[in-house]
């Protein structure tokens, strides 16, 4: 199986979701859902802090505490 990076996976998942929802959800929300699903796949024990760290954004997971 070919290894792909997170950005490529996110784009693929977003495009599949976009086709499925047919414009009922805006693109920002679809991207959030894609990031969330990929983050869930990356971690084994799910906590909100681990999910926030898996999003690979510049946001700080400590900001919500």
C-alpha positions as CSV (number, residue, x, y, z in Angstrom):
1,X,0.0,0.0,0.0
2,X,1.3,3.4,-0.9
3,X,2.0,5.8,2.0
4,X,0.4,9.2,1.7
5,X,0.8,12.3,3.9
6,X,-1.9,13.8,6.0
7,X,-2.5,16.7,3.6
8,X,-3.3,14.4,0.7
9,X,-5.5,12.2,2.9
10,X,-7.4,15.3,4.1
11,X,-7.9,16.6,0.5
12,X,-9.2,13.2,-0.6
13,X,-11.5,12.8,2.4
14,X,-12.8,16.3,2.0
15,X,-13.6,15.8,-1.7
16,X,-15.4,12.5,-1.0
17,X,-17.4,14.1,1.8
18,X,-18.2,17.1,-0.4
19,X,-19.6,14.8,-3.1
20,X,-21.6,12.9,-0.5
21,X,-23.3,16.0,1.2
22,X,-23.9,17.8,-2.1
23,X,-23.3,21.3,-0.7
24,X,-25.4,21.0,2.4
25,X,-22.3,21.6,4.6
26,X,-19.9,24.4,3.9
27,X,-16.3,23.7,3.0
28,X,-14.8,24.9,6.4
29,X,-17.0,22.3,8.2
30,X,-16.1,19.6,5.8
31,X,-12.4,20.3,6.4
32,X,-12.9,20.2,10.2
33,X,-14.7,16.8,9.8
34,X,-11.8,15.5,7.7
35,X,-9.2,16.7,10.2
36,X,-11.1,15.1,13.0
37,X,-11.5,11.7,11.3
38,X,-7.8,11.6,10.3
39,X,-6.8,12.6,13.8
40,X,-9.0,9.8,15.3
41,X,-7.3,7.3,13.0
42,X,-3.8,8.5,14.1
43,X,-4.4,8.2,17.9
44,X,-5.2,5.0,19.7
45,X,-6.5,6.3,23.0
46,X,-8.8,9.3,22.3
47,X,-8.5,12.3,24.5
48,X,-9.3,15.9,23.4
49,X,-5.7,16.9,24.0
50,X,-4.3,14.1,21.8
51,X,-6.9,15.0,19.1
52,X,-5.9,18.7,19.2
53,X,-2.2,17.7,18.8
54,X,-3.0,15.4,15.9
55,X,-4.7,18.2,13.9
56,X,-1.3,19.5,12.8
57,X,-2.2,23.2,13.0
58,X,-0.5,26.1,14.7
59,X,-3.2,26.2,17.4
60,X,-2.1,25.4,21.0
61,X,-3.9,22.6,22.8
62,X,-3.5,24.4,26.1
63,X,-5.6,27.3,25.0
64,X,-8.9,25.6,25.9
65,X,-7.9,24.7,29.5
